[in-house]
Amino acid sequence: GRLKKLDVSENNLTGKSFASVINKLTECEINLSRLNLASCKLMPLLGAGDFVNSLEEYFKSGNKLRFLVLPVLEETLLNKVKDLWKNSWECLGEIEEDSENVTFRVKQI
């Protein structure tokens, strides 16, 4: 079977490490449906820009996550991910924020 869901929540990997994972998923044409990075405290601090850029490339390659949870990022980077989600899913994309994480999902129809 192929990898469809990846949950690395509450992990100590950096944004740069997650970027490497996303780049490998793109390279191997693995289309995840769910990616959970909730409460990954180091991600926003080290290499978050690298992660967001790799996520953008992942979406450009035709892969579209249906569920994504990220720790709260610096506003410019978070807005970039929000725009990416809205452009990919249009009116079906939902975004929920709390003090620690941002959840992106596709509305159930």
Residue pairs with C-beta under 8 A, 6 or more apart in sequence:
2 30
2 31
3 25
3 30
3 32
4 31
4 32
4 33
4 34
5 32
5 33
5 34
5 35
5 36
6 21
6 32
6 34
6 35
6 36
7 34
7 36
8 18
8 36
8 37
8 40
9 36
9 37
9 38
9 39
9 40
9 69
10 38
10 39
10 40
11 37
11 40
12 40
12 41
12 42
13 40
13 42
13 43
14 42
14 43
14 45
14 46
14 47
15 42
15 43
15 44
15 45
15 46
15 47
15 48
15 49
15 50
15 51
15 52
16 46
16 47
16 50
16 51
17 47
18 37
18 40
18 43
18 47
18 51
18 54
19 47
19 50
19 51
19 53
19 54
20 54
22 51
22 54
22 55
22 57
22 58
23 54
23 57
25 32
25 58
25 63
26 54
26 57
26 58
26 61
26 63
29 61
29 63
30 63
31 62
31 63
31 64
32 63
32 65
33 65
33 66
33 67
34 65
34 66
34 67
34 68
35 65
35 67
35 68
35 69
36 67
36 68
36 69
37 43
37 68
37 69
37 70
37 71
38 69
38 70
38 71
38 100
38 101
39 71
39 100
39 101
40 71
41 71
43 51
43 70
43 71
43 73
44 71
44 72
44 73
44 74
48 73
48 74
48 77
49 77
52 73
52 77
52 80
52 81
55 81
55 84
56 80
56 84
59 65
59 84
59 88
64 88
64 89
65 104
66 105
66 106
67 103
67 104
67 105
67 106
68 85
68 103
68 104
68 105
69 101
69 102
69 103
69 104
70 78
70 81
70 101
70 102
70 104
71 100
71 101
71 102
72 78
72 97
72 99
72 100
72 101
72 102
73 81
73 102
78 102
81 102
81 104
82 95
82 104
85 93
85 95
85 104
86 93
86 95
89 106
91 107
92 106
92 107
92 109
93 104
93 105
93 106
93 107
94 104
94 105
94 106
94 107
95 102
95 103
95 104
96 102
96 103
96 105
97 103
